[in-house]
Amino acid sequence: MSADKKFDFVVYGASGFTGRLVVEYLNSKYSGDTNISWAMAGRSIDKLNKVKDDLGIEDSIQLIEVDSNNIDSINLMMSKTKCVLTTVGPYQLYGNDIVKSCVETGTDYVDLCGEPGWMHEIISNHGEKAKETGARIVFSCGFDSIPFDLGVLFLQNEVKKQLGKTAHKVRSRVRVMEGEFSGGTAASFGATMASLKTNPELLNVLANPFSLSEGFQGPQQENDSKPIYDDTLGVWVAPFFMAPINTKNIHRSNMLLGHLYGEDFLYNEMWISGPGDEGKEIAKIIASANPIGGPDAPKPGEGPSRESRENGKYDVLFYADIDNKIISTSVAGDMDPGYGSTSKMIAESAICLVKECEDLSGGIYTPASSMGTRLIDRLIANAGLTFNIE
């Protein structure tokens, strides 16, 4: 990566709903910090200027006009920055040329992608080239999949500390989730469903928990598609709608970390609905609902009010049942997962990647396999996340 590039990172999509939140966070947290240089990019200079004025962003933050359909404008952005932070999804529609240009120019990249079909394609098409050019491409730096990916790493580090080995089975249980779903998440889901019509092979990618593990196939995983009773916790648990992407990323992390969790690793992610008959009935309702589909799903560019974002929160339990011992940890966030917390997570990911990961070689990564405990430390210090040993 060229050391003479002007910016540490550029926020691409800065005038969109989530991009604007990223910029607002950076402005409040790092305004006047001469160690971090960043810029705003998007299709319309007028819209970028409006965001800048609305949020009172200092004059020194530069604006770059970039059209995702114009490769010359994309390449111009690459010439100025060490890293691209992009909130412009669905990535399968708007991300191809951005990633390709990052890979070819050795520019780092972080996104909020929860589209395993597209990620599988990018890994296949650009993985080797990224290793050659030194580009570090890190997908899924928002609610999917940072709390889960780093949550498993945090638990495994604690298991290893206590027992001298990692656990071959980890279960995560969403205890609390209050907040609205991202319009981008809903759009990504819709784009993936549309892709299935023209590419039926995509179904195999979506169904396989190891589809991002580059040919590695681990053991049959526990069923997470229907309500079950969790004997360890004494509660009913229901399918969690983000498990299909989080699970794939966690197995990819394990593979990229040299199977730190073992080649026989099992991961199961579900949502706690409660004990007894009431918990069972709630689990059935959750299992039959689709929170990110249907006519009432949020649209890209739409999102909750500031009050709603700030009143949101989430709390996820992770546990390993190993050597007749239960070891538990948790990850919690202080804002709604899809917007407030996500915008802070991706901002800290870009800073961490550029500033604290000089030893990381080129390639296509997950948060745990690229930044790991360094990112955990940043999120605790700056972004309102807590990682606790229970």
C-alpha positions as a Markdown table, in Angstrom:
| # | Residue | x | y | z |
|---|---|---|---|---|
| 1 | Met | 0.0 | 0.0 | 0.0 |
| 2 | Ser | 1.3 | 3.4 | -0.9 |
| 3 | Ala | 2.4 | 5.4 | 2.1 |
| 4 | Asp | 1.9 | 8.7 | 0.2 |
| 5 | Lys | -1.9 | 8.3 | -0.1 |
| 6 | Lys | -3.6 | 11.4 | 1.3 |
| 7 | Phe | -6.3 | 9.8 | 3.4 |
| 8 | Asp | -6.4 | 6.9 | 5.9 |
| 9 | Phe | -9.9 | 6.0 | 4.7 |
| 10 | Val | -12.8 | 7.4 | 2.7 |
| 11 | Val | -16.4 | 7.0 | 3.7 |
| 12 | Tyr | -18.1 | 6.0 | 0.5 |
| 13 | Gly | -21.9 | 6.5 | 0.6 |
| 14 | Ala | -21.5 | 9.4 | 3.1 |
| 15 | Ser | -24.8 | 11.0 | 2.1 |
| 16 | Gly | -26.8 | 7.8 | 2.6 |
| 17 | Phe | -28.6 | 7.0 | 5.9 |
| 18 | Thr | -26.0 | 4.7 | 7.4 |
| 19 | Gly | -23.0 | 6.6 | 5.8 |
| 20 | Arg | -24.2 | 9.8 | 7.4 |
| 21 | Leu | -24.3 | 8.1 | 10.8 |
| 22 | Val | -20.7 | 6.9 | 10.2 |
| 23 | Val | -19.6 | 10.5 | 9.4 |
| 24 | Glu | -21.5 | 11.8 | 12.4 |
| 25 | Tyr | -19.7 | 9.4 | 14.7 |
| 26 | Leu | -16.3 | 10.2 | 13.2 |
| 27 | Asn | -17.0 | 13.9 | 13.6 |
| 28 | Ser | -18.0 | 13.6 | 17.2 |
| 29 | Lys | -15.3 | 11.1 | 18.2 |
| 30 | Tyr | -12.3 | 12.1 | 16.1 |
| 31 | Ser | -12.8 | 15.8 | 15.2 |
| 32 | Gly | -9.4 | 17.5 | 15.5 |
| 33 | Asp | -7.5 | 14.2 | 15.8 |
| 34 | Thr | -4.5 | 14.8 | 13.5 |
| 35 | Asn | -3.5 | 11.1 | 13.6 |
| 36 | Ile | -6.6 | 10.1 | 11.5 |
| 37 | Ser | -7.3 | 11.6 | 8.1 |
| 38 | Trp | -10.5 | 10.8 | 6.3 |
| 39 | Ala | -12.8 | 12.1 | 3.6 |
| 40 | Met | -16.4 | 11.8 | 2.4 |
| 41 | Ala | -17.4 | 10.3 | -1.0 |
| 42 | Gly | -20.6 | 9.8 | -2.9 |
| 43 | Arg | -22.4 | 10.4 | -6.2 |
| 44 | Ser | -23.4 | 13.9 | -5.5 |
| 45 | Ile | -21.2 | 16.7 | -4.2 |
| 46 | Asp | -24.3 | 18.8 | -3.4 |
| 47 | Lys | -25.6 | 16.0 | -1.1 |
| 48 | Leu | -22.2 | 15.6 | 0.5 |
| 49 | Asn | -22.0 | 19.3 | 1.1 |
| 50 | Lys | -25.5 | 19.3 | 2.7 |
| 51 | Val | -24.4 | 16.5 | 5.1 |
| 52 | Lys | -21.3 | 18.4 | 5.9 |
| 53 | Asp | -23.3 | 21.5 | 6.7 |
| 54 | Asp | -26.1 | 19.7 | 8.6 |
| 55 | Leu | -23.6 | 17.9 | 10.9 |
| 56 | Gly | -21.2 | 20.9 | 11.3 |
| 57 | Ile | -18.2 | 18.9 | 9.9 |
| 58 | Glu | -15.0 | 20.9 | 9.8 |
| 59 | Asp | -13.9 | 22.4 | 6.6 |
| 60 | Ser | -10.7 | 20.3 | 6.4 |
| 61 | Ile | -12.8 | 17.1 | 5.6 |
| 62 | Gln | -12.6 | 16.8 | 1.9 |
| 63 | Leu | -15.3 | 15.6 | -0.5 |
| 64 | Ile | -14.9 | 13.2 | -3.4 |
| 65 | Glu | -17.4 | 12.6 | -6.2 |
| 66 | Val | -17.6 | 8.9 | -7.0 |
| 67 | Asp | -20.0 | 7.0 | -9.2 |
| 68 | Ser | -20.0 | 3.2 | -8.6 |
| 69 | Asn | -20.7 | 2.8 | -12.4 |
| 70 | Asn | -17.8 | 4.9 | -13.5 |
| 71 | Ile | -14.5 | 3.1 | -13.1 |
| 72 | Asp | -12.4 | 6.3 | -13.6 |
| 73 | Ser | -14.0 | 8.0 | -10.7 |
| 74 | Ile | -13.5 | 4.9 | -8.6 |
| 75 | Asn | -9.9 | 4.7 | -9.5 |
| 76 | Leu | -9.4 | 8.4 | -8.6 |
| 77 | Met | -10.8 | 7.7 | -5.1 |
| 78 | Met | -8.3 | 4.7 | -4.8 |
| 79 | Ser | -5.4 | 7.0 | -5.7 |
| 80 | Lys | -6.2 | 9.2 | -2.7 |
| 81 | Thr | -6.9 | 6.7 | 0.1 |
| 82 | Lys | -5.4 | 3.7 | 2.0 |
| 83 | Cys | -8.8 | 2.3 | 2.7 |
| 84 | Val | -12.4 | 2.5 | 1.4 |
| 85 | Leu | -15.2 | 2.2 | 4.0 |
| 86 | Thr | -18.4 | 1.6 | 2.0 |
| 87 | Thr | -22.0 | 1.6 | 3.2 |
| 88 | Val | -23.3 | 1.4 | -0.4 |
| 89 | Gly | -25.3 | -1.8 | -0.7 |
| 90 | Pro | -26.7 | -4.1 | -1.8 |
| 91 | Tyr | -23.0 | -4.9 | -2.5 |
| 92 | Gln | -23.9 | -7.4 | -5.2 |
| 93 | Leu | -25.5 | -4.5 | -7.1 |
| 94 | Tyr | -23.0 | -1.7 | -6.2 |
| 95 | Gly | -19.9 | -3.3 | -4.9 |
| 96 | Asn | -18.2 | -5.2 | -7.7 |
| 97 | Asp | -16.1 | -2.4 | -9.2 |
| 98 | Ile | -15.2 | -0.9 | -5.8 |
| 99 | Val | -13.8 | -4.2 | -4.6 |
| 100 | Lys | -12.1 | -5.0 | -7.9 |
| 101 | Ser | -10.4 | -1.6 | -7.9 |
| 102 | Cys | -9.3 | -2.0 | -4.2 |
| 103 | Val | -7.8 | -5.4 | -5.0 |
| 104 | Glu | -6.0 | -4.2 | -8.1 |
| 105 | Thr | -4.6 | -1.1 | -6.4 |
| 106 | Gly | -3.7 | -2.7 | -3.1 |
| 107 | Thr | -6.2 | -0.5 | -1.2 |
| 108 | Asp | -7.9 | -1.8 | 2.0 |
| 109 | Tyr | -11.7 | -2.2 | 2.2 |
| 110 | Val | -14.3 | -2.6 | 4.9 |
| 111 | Asp | -18.1 | -3.0 | 4.4 |
| 112 | Leu | -21.3 | -4.0 | 6.0 |
| 113 | Cys | -22.0 | -7.0 | 3.7 |
| 114 | Gly | -24.3 | -9.8 | 4.8 |
| 115 | Glu | -24.6 | -11.3 | 1.3 |
| 116 | Pro | -22.9 | -14.7 | 1.3 |
| 117 | Gly | -23.5 | -15.4 | -2.3 |
| 118 | Trp | -21.7 | -12.2 | -3.4 |
| 119 | Met | -18.9 | -12.7 | -0.8 |
| 120 | His | -18.4 | -16.3 | -2.1 |
| 121 | Glu | -18.0 | -14.9 | -5.6 |
| 122 | Ile | -15.6 | -12.2 | -4.6 |
| 123 | Ile | -13.4 | -14.6 | -2.6 |
| 124 | Ser | -13.3 | -16.9 | -5.6 |
| 125 | Asn | -12.6 | -14.2 | -8.2 |
| 126 | His | -10.2 | -11.9 | -6.2 |
| 127 | Gly | -8.8 | -13.7 | -3.2 |
| 128 | Glu | -5.5 | -14.6 | -4.8 |
| 129 | Lys | -5.0 | -11.2 | -6.4 |
| 130 | Ala | -5.6 | -9.5 | -3.0 |
| 131 | Lys | -2.8 | -11.6 | -1.6 |
| 132 | Glu | -0.5 | -10.4 | -4.4 |
| 133 | Thr | -1.3 | -6.7 | -4.2 |
| 134 | Gly | -1.5 | -6.5 | -0.4 |
| 135 | Ala | -5.2 | -5.3 | -0.3 |
| 136 | Arg | -6.9 | -6.3 | 2.9 |
| 137 | Ile | -10.6 | -6.8 | 2.2 |
| 138 | Val | -12.7 | -7.2 | 5.3 |
| 139 | Phe | -16.4 | -8.0 | 4.9 |
| 140 | Ser | -19.2 | -7.8 | 7.5 |
| 141 | Cys | -18.0 | -5.0 | 9.8 |
| 142 | Gly | -21.4 | -4.2 | 11.2 |
| 143 | Phe | -23.9 | -6.0 | 13.4 |
| 144 | Asp | -23.4 | -8.8 | 10.9 |
| 145 | Ser | -21.0 | -10.1 | 11.9 |
| 146 | Ile | -18.8 | -8.3 | 14.4 |
| 147 | Pro | -20.6 | -9.1 | 17.7 |
| 148 | Phe | -20.8 | -12.8 | 16.8 |
| 149 | Asp | -17.5 | -13.3 | 15.0 |
| 150 | Leu | -15.5 | -11.4 | 17.7 |
| 151 | Gly | -17.8 | -12.9 | 20.4 |
| 152 | Val | -16.7 | -16.4 | 19.5 |
| 153 | Leu | -13.1 | -15.4 | 19.4 |
| 154 | Phe | -13.4 | -13.7 | 22.8 |
| 155 | Leu | -15.0 | -16.8 | 24.3 |
| 156 | Gln | -12.4 | -19.2 | 22.8 |
| 157 | Asn | -9.6 | -17.0 | 24.2 |
| 158 | Glu | -11.2 | -17.3 | 27.6 |
| 159 | Val | -11.6 | -21.1 | 27.2 |
| 160 | Lys | -8.0 | -21.4 | 26.2 |
| 161 | Lys | -6.9 | -19.3 | 29.1 |
| 162 | Gln | -8.8 | -21.5 | 31.6 |
| 163 | Leu | -8.3 | -25.0 | 30.0 |
| 164 | Gly | -5.3 | -24.7 | 27.7 |
| 165 | Lys | -7.4 | -25.6 | 24.6 |
| 166 | Thr | -10.3 | -24.2 | 22.6 |
| 167 | Ala | -13.9 | -25.6 | 22.6 |
| 168 | His | -15.0 | -27.6 | 19.6 |
| 169 | Lys | -18.6 | -26.4 | 20.2 |
| 170 | Val | -19.9 | -22.9 | 20.8 |
| 171 | Arg | -23.5 | -21.8 | 21.1 |
| 172 | Ser | -24.6 | -18.2 | 20.9 |
| 173 | Arg | -27.9 | -17.0 | 22.3 |
| 174 | Val | -29.4 | -13.6 | 21.6 |
| 175 | Arg | -30.8 | -12.5 | 24.9 |
| 176 | Val | -31.8 | -8.9 | 24.0 |
| 177 | Met | -32.3 | -7.1 | 20.7 |
| 178 | Glu | -34.1 | -3.8 | 20.6 |
| 179 | Gly | -33.9 | -1.8 | 17.4 |
| 180 | Glu | -35.0 | -1.5 | 13.8 |
| 181 | Phe | -33.6 | -3.5 | 10.9 |
| 182 | Ser | -31.6 | -1.7 | 8.2 |
| 183 | Gly | -33.2 | -0.9 | 4.9 |
| 184 | Gly | -29.9 | -2.0 | 3.4 |
| 185 | Thr | -30.2 | -5.4 | 5.0 |
| 186 | Ala | -33.8 | -5.7 | 3.6 |
| 187 | Ala | -32.6 | -4.7 | 0.1 |
| 188 | Ser | -29.7 | -7.2 | 0.3 |
| 189 | Phe | -32.1 | -9.9 | 1.2 |
| 190 | Gly | -34.3 | -8.9 | -1.8 |
| 191 | Ala | -31.4 | -8.8 | -4.2 |
| 192 | Thr | -30.2 | -12.3 | -3.1 |
| 193 | Met | -33.7 | -13.7 | -3.6 |
| 194 | Ala | -33.8 | -12.2 | -7.1 |
| 195 | Ser | -30.4 | -13.7 | -7.8 |
| 196 | Leu | -31.7 | -17.1 | -7.0 |
| 197 | Lys | -34.0 | -16.9 | -10.1 |
| 198 | Thr | -31.1 | -16.6 | -12.5 |
| 199 | Asn | -28.5 | -18.5 | -10.5 |
| 200 | Pro | -30.0 | -21.6 | -8.8 |
| 201 | Glu | -26.5 | -22.8 | -7.8 |
| 202 | Leu | -26.6 | -19.9 | -5.3 |
| 203 | Leu | -28.9 | -22.0 | -3.2 |
| 204 | Asn | -26.0 | -24.4 | -2.4 |
| 205 | Val | -23.9 | -21.4 | -1.2 |
| 206 | Leu | -26.7 | -20.1 | 1.0 |
| 207 | Ala | -27.5 | -23.5 | 2.5 |
| 208 | Asn | -23.9 | -24.5 | 3.3 |
| 209 | Pro | -22.4 | -23.2 | 6.6 |
| 210 | Phe | -18.9 | -23.7 | 5.1 |
| 211 | Ser | -19.5 | -22.0 | 1.8 |
| 212 | Leu | -17.1 | -19.2 | 2.6 |
| 213 | Ser | -14.4 | -21.6 | 3.9 |
| 214 | Glu | -12.8 | -22.1 | 0.4 |
| 215 | Gly | -13.4 | -25.8 | 0.0 |
| 216 | Phe | -13.1 | -26.9 | 3.6 |
| 217 | Gln | -16.1 | -28.9 | 4.8 |
| 218 | Gly | -16.5 | -29.4 | 8.5 |
| 219 | Pro | -19.0 | -31.6 | 10.4 |
| 220 | Gln | -22.8 | -31.5 | 10.1 |
| 221 | Gln | -23.9 | -28.5 | 12.2 |
| 222 | Glu | -26.8 | -28.5 | 14.8 |
| 223 | Asn | -30.2 | -27.5 | 13.3 |
| 224 | Asp | -30.9 | -23.8 | 13.8 |
| 225 | Ser | -33.9 | -23.6 | 11.5 |
| 226 | Lys | -36.6 | -24.6 | 14.0 |
| 227 | Pro | -37.4 | -23.9 | 17.7 |
| 228 | Ile | -35.6 | -26.2 | 20.2 |
| 229 | Tyr | -35.2 | -26.4 | 23.9 |
| 230 | Asp | -31.8 | -25.4 | 25.3 |
| 231 | Asp | -31.2 | -27.9 | 28.1 |
| 232 | Thr | -28.1 | -26.0 | 29.4 |
| 233 | Leu | -30.0 | -22.7 | 29.8 |
| 234 | Gly | -33.4 | -24.2 | 30.5 |
| 235 | Val | -35.1 | -22.0 | 27.8 |
| 236 | Trp | -36.7 | -22.3 | 24.4 |
| 237 | Val | -34.7 | -20.8 | 21.5 |
| 238 | Ala | -35.8 | -19.8 | 18.1 |
| 239 | Pro | -34.1 | -19.4 | 14.7 |
| 240 | Phe | -32.2 | -16.1 | 14.5 |
| 241 | Phe | -32.5 | -14.5 | 11.1 |
| 242 | Met | -28.9 | -13.4 | 10.9 |
| 243 | Ala | -27.4 | -16.9 | 11.8 |
| 244 | Pro | -27.1 | -17.9 | 8.1 |
| 245 | Ile | -24.5 | -15.1 | 7.5 |
| 246 | Asn | -22.9 | -15.0 | 10.9 |
| 247 | Thr | -22.3 | -18.8 | 10.9 |
| 248 | Lys | -20.5 | -18.7 | 7.5 |
| 249 | Asn | -18.3 | -15.9 | 8.7 |
| 250 | Ile | -17.4 | -17.6 | 11.9 |
| 251 | His | -16.4 | -20.8 | 10.1 |
| 252 | Arg | -14.4 | -18.7 | 7.7 |
| 253 | Ser | -12.6 | -17.1 | 10.6 |
| 254 | Asn | -11.8 | -20.5 | 12.0 |
| 255 | Met | -10.4 | -21.6 | 8.7 |
| 256 | Leu | -8.3 | -18.4 | 8.2 |
| 257 | Leu | -7.0 | -18.7 | 11.8 |
| 258 | Gly | -5.6 | -22.1 | 11.0 |
| 259 | His | -8.6 | -23.9 | 12.5 |
| 260 | Leu | -7.9 | -22.4 | 15.9 |
| 261 | Tyr | -11.3 | -23.8 | 17.1 |
| 262 | Gly | -10.6 | -27.2 | 15.5 |
| 263 | Glu | -11.6 | -28.8 | 12.2 |
| 264 | Asp | -14.6 | -30.4 | 14.1 |
| 265 | Phe | -15.9 | -27.1 | 15.2 |
| 266 | Leu | -19.7 | -26.7 | 15.8 |
| 267 | Tyr | -21.4 | -23.4 | 16.0 |
| 268 | Asn | -25.1 | -22.8 | 16.7 |
| 269 | Glu | -26.7 | -19.3 | 16.9 |
| 270 | Met | -30.3 | -18.8 | 18.1 |
| 271 | Trp | -32.6 | -16.3 | 19.8 |
| 272 | Ile | -33.8 | -16.9 | 23.4 |
| 273 | Ser | -37.7 | -16.8 | 23.6 |
| 274 | Gly | -38.1 | -17.9 | 27.2 |
| 275 | Pro | -38.9 | -20.9 | 29.5 |
| 276 | Gly | -41.9 | -23.1 | 29.6 |
| 277 | Asp | -44.9 | -23.2 | 27.4 |
| 278 | Glu | -44.9 | -19.5 | 26.8 |
| 279 | Gly | -41.3 | -19.6 | 25.6 |
| 280 | Lys | -42.2 | -22.4 | 23.3 |
| 281 | Glu | -45.1 | -20.5 | 21.7 |
| 282 | Ile | -43.0 | -17.3 | 21.3 |
| 283 | Ala | -40.3 | -19.4 | 19.6 |
| 284 | Lys | -42.9 | -20.7 | 17.1 |
| 285 | Ile | -44.0 | -17.2 | 16.4 |
| 286 | Ile | -40.4 | -16.0 | 15.8 |
| 287 | Ala | -39.7 | -19.0 | 13.6 |
| 288 | Ser | -42.7 | -18.2 | 11.3 |
| 289 | Ala | -41.8 | -14.5 | 11.0 |
| 290 | Asn | -39.6 | -12.7 | 8.4 |
| 291 | Pro | -38.4 | -9.5 | 10.0 |
| 292 | Ile | -36.6 | -8.2 | 6.9 |
| 293 | Gly | -39.0 | -9.2 | 4.1 |
| 294 | Gly | -42.5 | -8.2 | 3.1 |
| 295 | Pro | -44.1 | -4.9 | 2.2 |
| 296 | Asp | -43.4 | -3.2 | 5.5 |
| 297 | Ala | -39.6 | -3.8 | 5.3 |
| 298 | Pro | -37.6 | -0.6 | 5.5 |
| 299 | Lys | -36.3 | 0.8 | 2.2 |
| 300 | Pro | -32.6 | 1.7 | 1.6 |
| 301 | Gly | -31.9 | 5.2 | 2.8 |
| 302 | Glu | -34.6 | 5.0 | 5.4 |
| 303 | Gly | -34.0 | 4.4 | 9.1 |
| 304 | Pro | -35.1 | 5.0 | 12.7 |
| 305 | Ser | -35.1 | 8.3 | 14.5 |
| 306 | Arg | -32.2 | 9.4 | 16.7 |
| 307 | Glu | -34.3 | 8.6 | 19.8 |
| 308 | Ser | -35.1 | 5.1 | 18.5 |
| 309 | Arg | -31.4 | 4.5 | 17.7 |
| 310 | Glu | -30.2 | 5.7 | 21.1 |
| 311 | Asn | -32.9 | 3.6 | 23.0 |
| 312 | Gly | -31.9 | 0.4 | 21.2 |
| 313 | Lys | -29.5 | -2.2 | 22.5 |
| 314 | Tyr | -28.5 | -5.8 | 22.2 |
| 315 | Asp | -27.0 | -8.5 | 24.3 |
| 316 | Val | -25.6 | -11.9 | 23.1 |
| 317 | Leu | -24.5 | -14.8 | 25.3 |
| 318 | Phe | -21.8 | -17.2 | 24.2 |
| 319 | Tyr | -21.1 | -20.5 | 26.0 |
| 320 | Ala | -19.0 | -23.6 | 25.7 |
| 321 | Asp | -19.9 | -26.8 | 27.5 |
| 322 | Ile | -16.4 | -28.4 | 27.9 |
| 323 | Asp | -14.8 | -30.8 | 30.4 |
| 324 | Asn | -17.9 | -30.8 | 32.5 |
| 325 | Lys | -17.7 | -27.0 | 32.8 |
| 326 | Ile | -19.8 | -24.2 | 31.3 |
| 327 | Ile | -17.7 | -21.2 | 30.3 |
| 328 | Ser | -19.8 | -18.2 | 29.3 |
| 329 | Thr | -19.1 | -14.7 | 27.9 |
| 330 | Ser | -21.3 | -12.0 | 26.4 |
| 331 | Val | -21.2 | -9.1 | 23.9 |
| 332 | Ala | -23.6 | -6.1 | 24.3 |
| 333 | Gly | -24.1 | -2.9 | 22.5 |
| 334 | Asp | -25.4 | 0.4 | 23.8 |
| 335 | Met | -27.4 | 1.4 | 20.6 |
| 336 | Asp | -29.8 | -0.2 | 18.2 |
| 337 | Pro | -27.9 | -2.9 | 16.3 |
| 338 | Gly | -28.7 | -2.1 | 12.6 |
| 339 | Tyr | -27.8 | 1.6 | 12.6 |
| 340 | Gly | -26.4 | 3.2 | 15.8 |
| 341 | Ser | -24.0 | 0.4 | 16.8 |
| 342 | Thr | -23.2 | -0.7 | 13.2 |
| 343 | Ser | -22.0 | 2.8 | 12.2 |
| 344 | Lys | -19.6 | 2.9 | 15.1 |
| 345 | Met | -18.3 | -0.6 | 14.4 |
| 346 | Ile | -17.5 | -0.1 | 10.8 |
| 347 | Ala | -15.7 | 3.3 | 11.6 |
| 348 | Glu | -13.6 | 1.6 | 14.2 |
| 349 | Ser | -12.9 | -1.3 | 11.9 |
| 350 | Ala | -11.5 | 1.1 | 9.2 |
| 351 | Ile | -9.3 | 2.9 | 11.8 |
| 352 | Cys | -8.1 | -0.4 | 13.3 |
| 353 | Leu | -7.2 | -1.9 | 9.9 |
| 354 | Val | -5.2 | 1.0 | 8.7 |
| 355 | Lys | -3.6 | 2.1 | 12.0 |
| 356 | Glu | -3.1 | -1.1 | 14.0 |
| 357 | Cys | -2.7 | -4.0 | 11.5 |
| 358 | Glu | 0.5 | -3.2 | 9.7 |
| 359 | Asp | 1.6 | -6.8 | 10.1 |
| 360 | Leu | -1.5 | -8.1 | 8.2 |
| 361 | Ser | -0.8 | -9.4 | 4.7 |
| 362 | Gly | -3.2 | -9.0 | 1.7 |
| 363 | Gly | -6.2 | -11.2 | 1.4 |
| 364 | Ile | -10.0 | -11.4 | 2.0 |
| 365 | Tyr | -10.8 | -11.6 | 5.7 |
| 366 | Thr | -13.4 | -11.6 | 8.4 |
| 367 | Pro | -13.2 | -9.2 | 11.4 |
| 368 | Ala | -11.9 | -11.9 | 13.8 |
| 369 | Ser | -9.2 | -13.2 | 11.4 |
| 370 | Ser | -7.9 | -9.8 | 10.5 |
| 371 | Met | -8.2 | -7.5 | 13.5 |
| 372 | Gly | -9.2 | -9.8 | 16.3 |
| 373 | Thr | -8.5 | -8.6 | 19.8 |
| 374 | Arg | -7.2 | -5.3 | 18.6 |
| 375 | Leu | -10.6 | -4.5 | 17.3 |
| 376 | Ile | -12.3 | -5.8 | 20.5 |
| 377 | Asp | -10.1 | -3.3 | 22.4 |
| 378 | Arg | -11.1 | -0.4 | 20.2 |
| 379 | Leu | -14.8 | -1.3 | 20.3 |
| 380 | Ile | -14.7 | -1.4 | 24.1 |
| 381 | Ala | -12.8 | 1.8 | 24.4 |
| 382 | Asn | -14.7 | 3.9 | 21.8 |
| 383 | Ala | -17.9 | 2.3 | 20.4 |
| 384 | Gly | -20.1 | 1.4 | 23.3 |
| 385 | Leu | -19.6 | -2.4 | 23.1 |
| 386 | Thr | -18.9 | -4.5 | 26.1 |
| 387 | Phe | -17.2 | -8.0 | 26.1 |
| 388 | Asn | -17.7 | -9.7 | 29.4 |
| 389 | Ile | -16.8 | -13.0 | 31.1 |
| 390 | Glu | -20.1 | -14.1 | 32.7 |
